[in-house]
C-alpha cells in the first residue's frame, strides 16, 4: 500500500453504498465505526468520515464527491461503489467512467484515492460479471492508485455472516470487515 496513513492526524472519507453505510445495523455495529474505534485505540490519528448512502450508485457518488471533498477536505478517499450499478445491469462503460471521474475529482482536491474491488453474484452472466469486476483493477492501473480487496470476500459465502437478504453483511461480519480494511490501509 503506497500511502502512509498513520503518520499524523489525517482524514479518510469513505464514499460508499449500503455495505459501508451499515444497512440493517446499529451505527455502533457498522464496520466503519468499528474501524474508527480500532484505529483510535491503537493510537492512530486517522479521522474517518463516512459518506456512504444505502442504494447509492456511481452516478450518485459522482454527484456528491465534489461537495464531500470541499466540506471535509480529506487526505484519502476510499471509493466503495459500483455494486448497485451492476445489480441494476448498468453499462460497464458508464460505471467505469463514473468511477474514473470520482478518482479524478479526488486528485483535483489533492486527496489520495483508493478504490475497493467490488464483486457481484454469478447470476448476472459470465461476461458481464468478468467485465464489471475487471473495472477496479483497470482503474487502479490506469490511475496508479491502490486497490483494496472486496470487503465481503470472506463474508458473502458464509450465511451466518449475512443478513437474510443475502446481500448485506450482518453484525457478526462487521468486525471481520473492519479488521480486513485496517490491515489493507495501513
C-alpha positions in Angstrom: 0.0 0.0 0.0 1.7 3.2 -1.1 0.1 5.8 1.2 1.4 6.3 4.7 -1.9 7.0 6.5 -0.5 6.5 10.0 1.9 9.4 10.3 -0.2 12.3 11.7 -3.9 13.3 12.0 -5.4 12.8 8.6 -8.9 12.3 7.2 -10.2 9.3 5.3 -13.5 9.8 3.5 -15.4 6.6 2.7 -17.7 7.1 -0.3 -19.8 4.0 -0.4 -23.2 2.4 -0.6 -25.2 0.3 1.9 -22.2 -2.0 2.7 -20.4 0.9 4.2 -23.5 2.8 5.3 -24.3 -0.1 7.6 -27.7 -1.1 6.2 -29.8 -3.0 8.7 -27.3 -2.4 11.5 -26.9 0.0 14.5 -24.3 2.7 13.9 -22.1 1.2 16.6 -22.1 -2.2 14.8 -21.0 -0.8 11.4 -17.5 -1.8 10.1 -16.7 1.9 9.5 -17.4 2.7 13.2 -15.5 -0.3 14.4 -12.5 0.7 12.2 -12.6 4.2 13.7 -12.7 2.8 17.2 -9.9 0.3 16.5 -7.6 3.0 14.9 -8.2 5.3 17.9 -7.4 2.6 20.4 -4.2 1.8 18.6 -3.1 5.4 18.8 -3.7 6.1 15.1 -4.9 9.7 14.5 -6.9 8.8 11.3 -10.3 10.5 11.3 -12.9 8.6 9.4 -15.8 10.4 7.6 -18.5 8.0 6.4 -20.2 9.5 3.4 -22.0 6.3 2.4 -25.6 6.1 1.4 -27.6 2.9 1.0 -28.6 2.2 -2.5 -26.0 4.7 -3.9 -24.6 4.2 -7.4 -21.5 5.6 -9.1 -23.6 8.4 -10.6 -24.8 9.3 -7.0 -21.2 9.2 -5.7 -20.1 11.4 -8.6 -22.9 13.9 -8.0 -21.7 14.4 -4.4 -17.9 13.8 -4.4 -17.0 17.5 -5.0 -19.2 18.7 -2.2 -17.8 16.0 0.1 -14.2 17.0 -0.8 -15.0 20.7 -0.3 -16.7 20.2 3.1 -14.4 17.5 4.7 -11.1 18.2 2.9 -10.0 14.5 3.3 -6.4 13.3 2.7 -7.7 10.0 1.4 -10.9 8.8 -0.3 -11.9 5.1 -0.2 -14.4 4.5 -3.1 -16.7 1.6 -2.4 -19.2 2.0 -5.2 -20.5 0.1 -8.3 -22.3 -2.8 -6.7 -25.8 -1.2 -7.1 -24.9 -0.2 -10.7 -24.1 -3.8 -11.5 -27.2 -5.2 -9.7 -29.3 -2.9 -12.0 -27.4 -4.0 -15.1 -25.9 -0.6 -15.9 -23.5 -0.5 -18.8 -19.9 -1.3 -17.8 -18.5 1.8 -19.6 -20.8 4.1 -17.7 -19.8 2.5 -14.3 -16.1 2.8 -15.2 -16.4 6.3 -16.5 -18.2 7.5 -13.3 -15.6 5.8 -11.1 -12.8 7.4 -13.1 -14.4 10.8 -12.7 -14.7 10.3 -8.9 -11.0 9.4 -8.8 -10.1 12.5 -10.9 -12.1 14.8 -8.7 -10.3 13.3 -5.7 -6.9 14.0 -7.3 -8.0 17.6 -8.2 -8.8 18.1 -4.5 -5.3 17.0 -3.7 -6.5 13.9 -1.9 -5.3 10.3 -2.4 -7.9 8.0 -3.9 -8.2 4.3 -3.0 -10.6 2.0 -4.9 -12.2 -1.0 -3.5 -12.8 -4.1 -5.5 -16.5 -4.9 -5.8 -17.8 -8.4 -6.8 -21.3 -9.4 -7.8 -23.2 -12.7 -7.9 -22.5 -15.0 -10.9 -26.2 -14.9 -12.0 -25.5 -11.8 -14.0 -23.8 -13.8 -16.6 -20.1 -14.7 -17.0 -19.3 -11.9 -19.5 -21.0 -9.1 -17.5 -19.5 -10.3 -14.2 -16.0 -10.5 -15.7 -16.2 -7.1 -17.4 -17.7 -5.5 -14.2 -15.2 -7.0 -11.8 -12.2 -6.0 -14.0 -13.1 -2.3 -13.9 -11.5 -2.0 -10.5 -8.1 -3.4 -11.5 -8.2 -1.4 -14.7 -8.8 1.9 -12.8 -6.2 1.1 -10.2 -3.6 0.6 -13.0 -4.7 3.5 -15.2 -4.9 6.0 -12.4 -1.9 4.4 -10.5 -3.9 4.1 -7.2 -4.1 1.4 -4.6 -6.9 -1.1 -4.8 -8.2 -2.9 -1.6 -9.9 -6.3 -1.6 -13.6 -6.7 -1.7 -14.7 -6.4 1.9 -17.2 -9.2 1.6 -14.7 -11.6 0.2 -14.5 -13.8 3.3 -18.1 -13.0 4.4 -20.5 -13.3 1.5 -20.5 -17.1 1.1 -21.0 -17.7 4.9 -24.7 -17.5 5.6 -24.1 -17.0 9.3 -22.4 -13.7 8.5 -25.1 -12.3 6.1 -28.4 -10.7 6.7 -31.5 -12.6 5.4 -31.4 -10.7 2.1 -28.1 -12.5 1.3 -26.6 -9.1 0.1 -25.8 -7.2 3.3 -23.3 -8.5 6.0 -24.8 -8.8 9.5 -23.4 -7.5 12.8 -21.2 -10.6 13.2 -19.4 -9.9 9.9 -18.6 -6.2 10.8 -15.5 -6.8 13.0 -14.1 -9.1 10.3 -14.6 -6.4 7.6 -13.2 -3.7 9.9 -10.0 -5.8 10.5 -9.5 -6.6 6.8 -9.8 -2.9 5.9 -7.5 -1.8 8.7 -4.8 -4.3 7.6 -5.1 -3.2 4.0 -5.0 0.6 4.6 -2.0 0.5 7.0 
